[in-house]
Amino acid sequence: MLPHFWKVLLVSKHFKTLNKTSHRHKSQNMLFGMGNPLLDICAVVNKDFLDKFGLKQNDQILAEEKHKALFDELVKRFKVEYHAGGSTQNSVKIAQWMIQQPHKVATFFGCIGTDKFGEILKRKAEEAHIDAHYYEQSLEPTGTCAACITGDNRMCSYEKVLKAGRTHGYRSLVANLAAANCYKKEDHLDIEENWKLVEKAKVYYIAGFFLTVSPESTLKVAKHASEHNKVFGLNLSAPFISQFYKEPMMKVMPYVDIIFGNETEAATFAREQGFETEDIEEIARRVQKLPKVNKKRQRIVVFTQGKDGTVVTSGDEVTIYPVLEIDQKDIVDTNGAGDAFVGGFLSQLVYERPLEECIRAGHYSANVIIRRAGCTFPEKPEFH
């Protein structure tokens, strides 16, 4: 027979273990992201490859008919690295990396094809510890983004580029959205088991790019968040969204608790809305005051400005938070900076940390990502 003291101690330890397990499961699926999933295919290529497909160094384009064969040829001819990509998926991937444990804090919805690239993307999302539930269809292939790196003969593989931490060259991006454009609300979001994952979350994030694909899905998630006093974040994503998708964006805006964007996107949004100001702080104030359904949460506006301070509204105040300093020669690739900032921000938001901590985490994540090729990161963050 155990003495009473040890019985109490063993029971206490048992409940602590149960509580830890319970807390871990409660944390899963707290963050929900929905967007355009792309499989990033990265390789160091030669100039002949660029010339064959009419690509320029340091350029970003959408794939045309003449680029259709590029993706398979890239895989056949060069040593490639695969990563789960696309704007929203990048952000939730960074959030999960910042959080580390438990795995599957982030849920992700988007559309892929039933093909080999789709299988690789599922595997890469799993390796990033994201709980990805893709809508799979066979009409269009999985969306891909080729990152073709040129410029230094010493770097013969993308692996070496990552190890060196620098590209020593130029990066040409070719995106083929394909299946990412095919998401269907009624065939995926509305399905009971999927909607339960939406209901489980307490923070939601969708990049504005998804308004070009399924505005009705975006609106359904935004309304759910608003009705249940949860947090819904939207990104302006690119100037063309504010220009050509103004109507769906402004339908969602009354449900947006946090709006993200950079200085160029903010300026375009202001012009399209007739704000008649180019002052970024004033634009932030005006965006904050746009009509909002859930009055329990005042809208927060977050505008990044590259190396300049991040403009943030909180209450009636506008604060500029300085970014982390970095030597220009240490900057490798700024393409994923915005997605990384949002990911860092979300990693703290899901645990209801103060706004200042969310910004600090966003700055840290962006600072890590711009030192590397592509939206990649070391094994663990050094964020304290």
Number of C-alpha atoms within 10 A of each C-alpha: 4 7 7 9 8 10 12 12 11 12 11 12 12 12 12 12 12 12 12 12 13 11 12 15 15 14 21 20 23 21 27 26 26 26 27 28 31 30 27 25 24 26 25 27 25 16 14 10 16 17 10 11 13 10 19 16 16 13 13 17 13 11 18 10 6 10 16 12 10 17 17 10 11 20 15 10 11 16 16 20 16 17 22 26 26 26 26 31 30 25 30 32 32 32 30 25 23 23 22 17 13 16 19 24 27 31 26 27 24 27 28 33 22 16 15 11 21 23 14 16 26 20 16 17 21 15 11 20 21 26 22 23 17 19 20 22 16 11 12 18 21 28 25 27 26 25 27 27 27 23 16 14 12 9 20 16 18 22 16 14 20 19 11 13 16 19 25 17 16 18 27 17 22 23 21 22 23 19 26 25 21 20 24 16 16 10 10 20 23 14 11 10 10 13 13 12 20 24 15 16 23 20 22 27 29 27 26 27 22 24 21 14 17 17 19 16 19 25 18 14 23 25 19 17 24 21 11 11 15 17 23 23 25 25 26 23 22 18 18 15 22 24 16 12 16 15 14 19 21 15 13 20 21 17 25 30 26 21 22 23 26 21 20 16 22 26 22 19 23 22 16 15 15 9 14 11 13 14 12 18 19 14 22 22 20 15 21 23 14 12 14 18 14 19 11 9 16 17 27 22 25 26 26 24 17 14 11 14 16 19 21 24 21 15 12 10 9 17 14 15 16 15 20 13 10 12 7 8 8 12 18 20 18 18 16 22 24 27 30 33 27 30 29 30 27 30 28 22 21 21 14 12 13 10 15 13 16 23 24 20 26 27 26 21 29 25 20 19 26 25 25 24 27 23 27 20 18 11 8 10 15 10 11 5
